[in-house]
C-alpha cells in the first residue's frame, strides 16, 4: 500500500503517518497539492491519497481527473471541521477521517483500499489446481496470461502472483486497457513529455516506469488498439519504452501480467490481435474457471463477503440461513464472483432477521440473487410486468435518480459501497450526486440513513 499524505495540520498528520507505516504502508508526504502532483507525475505513484481539508480538494480532484491519474482520495481534519468535511465529500473525496487520528480507523481505511485484493478465497479442487500452478510459476519472471469470464477474479489472481514473486516488495501497477480512451492509452502506458500534446502540461511518467522493479498488469489486453499492440510488443521484448514526445529510450525492469475475458486465439484469427504479442504474453496461461464450475467456492466466498461487508458497514455479523445457502448453490452466477459479492453486499444491508435469509438474497426485481432459477423467458416476462407496474409515468432519469439515492441511503451515505452495489464507478456516482445536489435534491451524506423516495 502506497499512501500519499498532503498537508501538515500541526503535526497530527505525522501521527497518522506513523500509524499507517506501522500497518505496513509506504508513506510519502507532500506539504501541498502542487508538490503532490509533481510526485505523482514523477512515477512515485500512490494507492491512496490522504489530504488535509484545508487544502483545495476540489482543485486536487480536477487536476487528477485532467491528468488521468486514478487514485482514491480521503479527506481528514479536526473533528469540528463539519463544513469542511461536507465540502470535501462534495468535491469528490471518498471518505472523511477526523483527527487526531484513531489507529483502528486509519487501519480500516487502508484495509478498505488494499482490502482483500491480495487474498484468494477458495476451497474447490478446480481452483486449488489453478492456485498450485500460480504458486509454481510466481517466482519466475515469465509473462502470464490470466483468462476467464468477467468477474471470476483475474486481477485478484494477478495480485496473488505478484505477492508470491521476488518482486513483492516493489510496486504492483494495474491499468485497464478497456477503460481508457484509445488516444490516451499510449500516454498512460509509456508516459509523455511536456508539450507532447494538448493538455500535456508537464512530464508524466507512465505505468511502465511506475512499475519499474515490480509487476505491471495489463487488464483486458484484448481491447488494445492494433497500432499500440506493436509498441507494446517492443516494450515487452526489449524492456525499453519511449515516452510520447520523447527522444530518449527509457529502460525498465518489470514483470508483465495480462488478463482477458475474450478468446485471444480467436482474436488473432479475426485480425484484431497480434499473434506475436499473444505468444509473448502467453508464456503461461492461468485459466480461472467460472463460479458455476466450482460450487464448493460459492458458500466459502459468501461467508467471506458477509463478514467483510458487515464489518465495513458497522453491522452485526450474521450467518447465512440454510434456505439462503440452497438458493446460492442453485444459482448459475453469470456474473461470477463479482455478482456474488454484490448480492451478498446487498443482502447484508437489507436483511432484518437474525440470519441472512433467502428473501435478502433475492435481487430487487424478485429474482434470486445471481440469476433466476426460472427459464429466461419467464424471468423476462415477470421482470417486465413488475417494472411496468412500478415505473409508469417516470422518466429514465428519474428512475436512475431514485435508484442511486435509495441505494446510497441503504449504504448510510457510503459512496464506495453504493457504487459497488450499483455496478458503476465511484467517479460516475460522484458526478450524478453533484448534479442532484445542484438541482436541490437532498443527497445522503456518510453516516446518514435515508428511506426510499416516494
Protein Blocks (a to p, Z undefined) as FASTA:
>chain_A
ZZddedjknolmmmmmmmmmmnopacdddfbfklmmmmmmnonopabdcddfkbcfklmm
mmmmmnopacdddddddfklmmlmmmmmmnopabdcdddddfklmmmmmmmmnmmmlbcc
dfbfklmmmmmmmmmmmmpmcdcddeddehilpmmmmmmmmmmmmklmmccddddfklpc
fklmmmmmnopaehkaghiabccddfklmmgoiacddehkllpcfklmmmmmmmmmnopa
cdehiabdcddddddddddfbdfklmmmnopacfklmmmmmmpacddddfklmmmlmmmm
mmmmmmmmmmmnopacddddfklmmmmmmpgolnlmmlmmmmmmmmmmmpcbfbdcfklm
pcfkopaehiafbdfklmmmmmmmmmmmmmgoiafklmmmmmmmmmmmmnnopaklmmmm
nopafklmmmmmmmmmmnopacddehiacdddZZ
